[in-house]
Amino acid sequence: VTGSSGARELVKEALERYGLSQLSAGQYALCDVIGRFQGPERQWQTEGLRVLGDHEKPLLIQDLWKPREGFSRRLELRRRAEVEEMAARDVDTTTAGQSWVWGRERGGDAPPEALPPLG
């Protein structure tokens, strides 16, 4: 995996790493997640996520764009069906047409279970 690797490649690598079939790669999406660690137990609190396109370069994007102070970003592998369900529930009147799905601070439900973050 390099900076020029596409999201689809990273999904396949992650599935192999977790012992899952690469044939199911289409069922998973690589997500660019913004959040922060909060509370005494330093639990991850998702602020928002964006599904990356198959040919986007996630590692390059992470190098070029940093979240605002106090926030972090990470890549998460999630089931496409769960992300699509989150997006369908999200009523977005501010950024219509953008592919961000917001977390609990906008009053949404907790994010679906995800595989451990990559990297």
C-alpha positions in Angstrom: 0.0 0.0 0.0 1.4 3.4 -1.1 0.2 7.0 -1.4 -0.9 6.2 -4.9 -3.1 3.2 -3.8 -6.8 3.6 -4.5 -9.5 3.1 -2.0 -10.6 -0.2 -3.6 -7.0 -1.5 -3.2 -7.0 -0.6 0.4 -10.4 -2.3 1.0 -9.0 -5.5 -0.6 -5.8 -5.3 1.6 -7.9 -4.8 4.7 -10.2 -7.7 4.0 -7.1 -9.9 3.5 -5.6 -8.6 6.7 -8.8 -9.5 8.7 -9.0 -12.9 7.0 -12.1 -12.1 4.9 -12.6 -12.9 1.3 -11.5 -10.2 -1.2 -14.5 -11.4 -3.3 -16.7 -9.4 -0.9 -14.8 -6.2 -1.5 -17.9 -4.6 -3.1 -19.8 -5.0 0.1 -17.4 -2.7 2.0 -16.6 1.0 1.7 -13.5 2.8 2.8 -14.6 5.9 4.8 -12.7 9.0 5.7 -13.8 9.7 9.2 -13.4 12.9 11.3 -13.8 12.8 15.0 -12.0 13.1 18.3 -11.3 11.2 21.5 -13.5 12.3 24.4 -14.2 11.5 28.0 -12.0 10.0 30.7 -11.8 6.7 28.7 -10.8 8.6 25.5 -13.6 7.0 23.5 -13.7 7.9 19.7 -16.6 10.2 18.9 -17.3 10.3 15.2 -18.2 13.8 13.9 -18.7 12.9 10.3 -17.7 10.5 7.6 -17.4 10.4 3.8 -17.3 7.3 1.7 -14.3 7.4 -0.6 -14.6 6.6 -4.3 -12.9 3.5 -5.5 -10.1 5.4 -7.3 -9.5 8.1 -4.7 -6.1 8.0 -3.0 -6.9 7.9 0.7 -3.3 8.2 2.0 -2.6 11.2 -0.3 -5.9 12.9 0.9 -4.8 12.4 4.5 -1.5 14.0 3.8 -3.0 17.0 2.0 -5.9 17.9 4.2 -5.8 18.1 8.0 -8.9 18.4 10.2 -9.3 21.5 12.4 -7.6 21.7 15.7 -8.8 19.2 18.3 -10.0 16.7 15.7 -8.4 13.7 14.1 -9.2 11.7 11.0 -8.9 8.0 10.3 -9.8 5.5 7.7 -12.5 3.0 8.6 -13.8 0.0 6.7 -17.6 -0.2 6.9 -20.3 -2.2 5.3 -21.8 -0.3 2.3 -25.3 -1.2 3.4 -24.8 0.4 6.8 -23.3 3.6 5.3 -26.1 3.9 2.8 -28.7 3.4 5.6 -27.0 6.2 7.6 -27.0 8.5 4.5 -30.7 7.8 3.9 -31.6 8.8 7.5 -29.5 11.9 7.3 -31.6 15.0 6.3 -29.0 17.4 5.0 -30.3 20.9 4.3 -26.9 22.7 4.6 -24.6 20.7 2.3 -27.0 19.1 -0.1 -25.2 16.9 -2.6 -22.1 16.4 -0.6 -21.4 12.9 0.6 -20.7 13.5 4.3 -22.8 11.6 6.9 -22.7 13.3 10.3 -22.4 11.6 13.7 -24.0 12.1 17.1 -23.4 15.8 17.5 -26.0 16.5 14.8 -28.4 14.3 16.7 -28.0 11.2 14.6 -27.7 7.7 15.9 -24.4 6.2 16.9 -22.4 5.0 13.9 -22.8 1.4 13.0 -20.2 -1.1 14.1 -17.1 -0.9 12.0 -14.1 -3.0 11.6 -11.0 -1.6 13.4 -9.5 1.5 11.8 -6.8 0.9 9.2 -3.3 2.1 10.0 
